[in-house]
Amino acid sequence: MGLVDVVVTGGAGFIGGFVVRRLLDRSWRVTVVDDFSTGDMFNLPPPSPLLNVVEHDISIGDRLEALFDGADAVVHLAAVSSVPACEADVEKAFAVNVTGTENVLNACVAKNVEKVVFVSSAAVYGEAEGVITEETPVNPVSVYGRTKLLAETLVQSFSEKKKIEAVVLRVFNAYGKTKAKNGFGVVDQFIDDVVHGRALNVHGDGGQVRDFVYVGDVADAVVSCLERNFDGMEVFNIGSGAGFSVLEVAELVLKAFGKTSSSIVHAPPRPNDVRYSVASVEKARRMLGYSPSVNLKKYVEERAKQLV
Ligand SMILES: NC(=O)c1ccc[n+]([C@@H]2O[C@H](COP(=O)([O-])OP(=O)(O)OC[C@H]3O[C@@H](n4cnc5c(N)ncnc54)[C@H](O)[C@@H]3O)[C@@H](O)[C@H]2O)c1
């Protein structure tokens, strides 16, 4: 395995912190490029001679090239990662998620970085009828999803025209223990609510079904992509392959913490909230050896044991 030097944009974020740990565990050199807008040092491992952390905004192209000097691969995670934040500031969402991705790709070309792993999102699919494969037509319904799809298109074009080996991971709903600078995902939000005696806020009827995937499994998928070689560009769904409704998650959390369902309150539905989003992960299993290791029910029960 020749790879030793990896740039991780957005490495100080929720998923980024897990990715960086996995890379350092392999004794690879890691440069984190992050503007710390939602990321934080607390997501990163302790200082190490193998870890270089640089504060930089990827929507500004200037310094990126210098930071990519000598890199073998880039894991591109930096993004305005929340759906509401993208709706609230469309210009910024495009500047970071689209122009920022173009800047990252241009810096790869300038510095002969041959491989990019781009962390995209299930949001590119929008509303789907059944289980989502990589062949399911894309149809994003949110600004966030649209910026991610445009970024994918850039990755594809650079891969074809500039001969960059590229992997796009369409990640479903990641959960896992973190502190909450950027807010929690719904699973960890419910756990935090129960711990602090707050009611669980379920948007709409709670019947919206999601595929919840453990953040460590996402990080493992990223590493698998770095350890394998691909011809051109490949796209993979990264989920658990199982669907839970938001109401089911709320009930799971309440049960694990020994509370009754009376602590659920229904808030107004969120605009553009898709009804059903569950992944087929067969392609990732086959080509990446991907095998989700943590299941949602066990995670919630484990957290209850730790916190009660
Ligand atoms: N968490 C999920 O469920 C999920 C699902 C699908 C896809 N994703 C994608 O995974 C990636 C990481 O998401 P996350 O959940 O860890 O969110 P996060 O907000 O914790 O991480 C994003 C990181 O990017 C950094 N960043 C933002 N704007 C930047 C800029 N202009 N320049 C440099 N750095 C910048 C932030 O400071 C943060 O560290 C994102 O691309 C997100 O779209 C996340």
The ligand as an ORCA input file, in Angstrom:
! r2SCAN-3c Opt
* xyz 0 1
  N     -23.586     13.698      8.791
  C     -24.321     13.142      7.842
  O     -25.319     12.474      8.137
  C     -23.947     13.276      6.393
  C     -24.714     12.569      5.451
  C     -24.378     12.683      4.114
  C     -23.299     13.443      3.719
  N     -22.579     14.122      4.651
  C     -21.454     14.917      4.165
  O     -20.307     14.562      4.905
  C     -19.448     15.686      5.013
  C     -19.101     15.926      6.473
  O     -20.305     16.176      7.175
  P     -20.390     16.202      8.765
  O     -21.673     15.556      9.156
  O     -19.128     15.714      9.354
  O     -20.602     17.767      8.988
  P     -19.670     18.827      9.721
  O     -20.371     20.126      9.542
  O     -19.370     18.373     11.107
  O     -18.348     18.797      8.841
  C     -18.082     19.680      7.790
  C     -16.688     20.240      8.014
  O     -16.365     21.104      6.925
  C     -15.834     22.312      7.458
  N     -16.128     23.389      6.512
  C     -17.317     23.949      6.228
  N     -17.169     24.934      5.323
  C     -15.855     24.968      5.012
  C     -15.080     25.785      4.154
  N     -15.631     26.759      3.420
  N     -13.737     25.563      4.077
  C     -13.161     24.588      4.838
  N     -13.857     23.789      5.684
  C     -15.178     23.998      5.766
  C     -16.534     22.511      8.788
  O     -15.853     23.387      9.672
  C     -16.586     21.073      9.302
  O     -15.407     20.746      9.993
  C     -20.174     16.858      4.375
  O     -19.707     16.988      3.057
  C     -21.617     16.407      4.379
  O     -22.332     17.011      3.324
  C     -22.882     14.065      5.979
*
